[in-house]
Amino acid sequence: MPDREVGATRPGRVLPDFTFATSAGDMLVWEHLGRLDRDDYRADWDWKRLWYRDNGFNEGESLFTSMDDEHGGLHMPAVNAIAEVIQAAI
């Protein structure tokens, strides 16, 4: 991910799970939230979510998230839906 720190509203740096660039050069981010059962992970995600929001990433537009299903595996229909939205944008 390019350094979004310069000119950022909320300082700091994040390392997303996946990044994609659209043909217009806009950045899309996909975060997989696989450990929300842990307090420390959830707190880190809360900070990251605010960072993304304050720096112009909107959930469902330029920020996408996926989560594990109730058995700890990927919920493939949700993953495929996100992948299709991102693919259409790039």
Secondary structure, DSSP 8 states (H G I E B T S, - for coil): ---TTTT-SS-S----SEEEE-TTS-EEEEEEETTTTSHHHHHHHHHHHHHHHHTT--BTTTEEEEEB-TTSSB-HHHHHHHHHHHHHH-
